[in-house]
Amino acid sequence: MNDQNLPKTFCPMPGINAGMLTLEDLERITDIVRKYDVPMVKVTGAQRLYFQGLKPERLAELKNELKIPDGLPHTRSRVHYVQSCPGKTWCKFGIRSTDNMSKAIAALELDGPLPYKVKVGISACRMCCCESWMRDIGLIAEKKGWRLSFGGNAAGTPRIGDLVADGLHDDEALVLVKKTLNYYLTTAKYKTRSARFMERVGIDELKKNVLG
């Protein structure tokens, strides 16, 4: 089968949100590729892995094995994905650890389905390797704590996110992320990205509803 005849299918590998892989992860991925004869494994810009080009029947078998639920993450009261830099554990420039924060945000259960997909970027220093200002939810580490932004977008109409708060400890940042997303899901129209929502609502109105 040549490239032109490959099915245009894909399947994400669960649990690889921030792109950090252990030996066990790599062995598991290799086993899957061999078992299902996966034509291509794609490392995405969001630090995830996609198995691409499987025949529909094999794709269904793989999704069943990986226990991937139906529906997109934002229809399941979750964020779309979380990307993060290595953090101070692995990078000499990192101010704070990113691993626990990325896992906690990926696991957040919100009050309902989000209006549209929400992408999260977590950067452990102001160099902002994960382009956090251009994500729906952005966290950037500074010496005094996390700086939280909301409403960023890097698509056809780019937008830098609005600063919601800074100087946040880990627990405070996680609570405020959840408050911000719950306000967004109860206020925004269906299929409205956070950037367009913030253009309409404004940062002052958001702060009034999520701070304090």
Long-range contacts (C-beta under 8 A, 24 or more apart in sequence): 1-39, 6-39, 6-40, 6-52, 6-53, 7-53, 7-54, 7-55, 7-56, 7-59, 8-53, 9-52, 9-53, 9-54, 9-55, 9-56, 9-59, 10-42, 10-50, 10-51, 10-52, 10-53, 11-50, 11-51, 11-52, 11-54, 11-59, 11-62, 11-63, 11-66, 11-68, 12-48, 12-49, 12-50, 12-51, 12-68, 13-48, 13-49, 13-50, 13-51, 13-66, 14-66, 14-67, 14-68, 16-47, 16-48, 16-49, 17-47, 17-48, 17-81, 17-82, 17-83, 17-102, 17-103, 17-106, 18-47, 18-82, 18-83, 18-84, 18-98, 18-99, 18-102, 18-103, 18-122, 19-43, 19-47, 19-48, 19-83, 19-84, 20-86, 20-99, 32-62, 32-65, 36-61, 36-62, 46-81, 46-83, 46-119, 47-83, 47-84, 48-81, 72-117, 73-117, 74-113, 74-114, 74-115, 74-116, 74-117, 74-118, 75-113, 76-113, 77-109, 77-110, 77-111, 77-112, 77-113, 77-114, 78-106, 78-108, 78-109, 78-110, 78-114, 79-105, 79-106, 79-108, 79-114, 79-118, 79-119, 79-120, 79-136, 79-137, 79-181, 80-117, 80-118, 80-119, 81-106, 81-119, 81-120, 82-106, 82-120, 82-121, 82-122, 83-119, 83-120, 83-121, 83-122, 83-130, 83-135, 84-121, 84-122, 84-123, 84-124, 84-130, 85-122, 85-123, 85-124, 85-125, 85-129, 85-130, 86-124, 87-124, 88-124, 91-124, 91-125, 93-124, 93-125, 93-127, 94-124, 94-125, 94-141, 95-124, 95-125, 95-141, 95-142, 95-143, 96-124, 96-141, 96-146, 96-170, 97-124, 98-122, 98-123, 98-124, 98-141, 100-170, 101-139, 101-146, 101-170, 101-173, 101-174, 104-174, 105-137, 105-174, 105-177, 108-174, 108-177, 108-178, 108-181, 110-178, 110-181, 110-182, 110-185, 111-182, 111-185, 111-186, 112-185, 112-186, 113-185, 114-181, 114-184, 114-185, 115-184, 115-185, 115-188, 115-189, 115-190, 115-191, 115-192, 115-193, 115-197, 116-188, 116-190, 116-191, 116-192, 116-193, 116-194, 117-193, 118-181, 118-184, 118-194, 120-177, 121-152, 132-161, 133-160, 133-161, 134-158, 134-159, 134-160, 134-161, 135-161, 136-161, 136-193, 136-194, 136-195, 137-161, 137-177, 137-180, 137-181, 137-194, 139-173, 139-177, 142-166, 142-167, 145-169, 145-172, 145-173, 146-170, 146-172, 146-173, 148-173, 148-176, 148-177, 148-180, 150-180, 150-184, 150-194, 150-198, 150-206, 151-194, 151-195, 151-197, 151-198, 151-199, 151-203, 152-194, 152-195, 153-193, 153-194, 153-195, 155-193, 157-195, 159-195, 159-198, 159-199, 161-195, 161-198, 162-198, 162-203, 162-206, 163-203, 164-203, 164-206, 164-207, 164-210, 164-211, 165-207, 165-211, 176-210, 176-211, 179-210, 180-206, 180-210, 183-209, 183-210
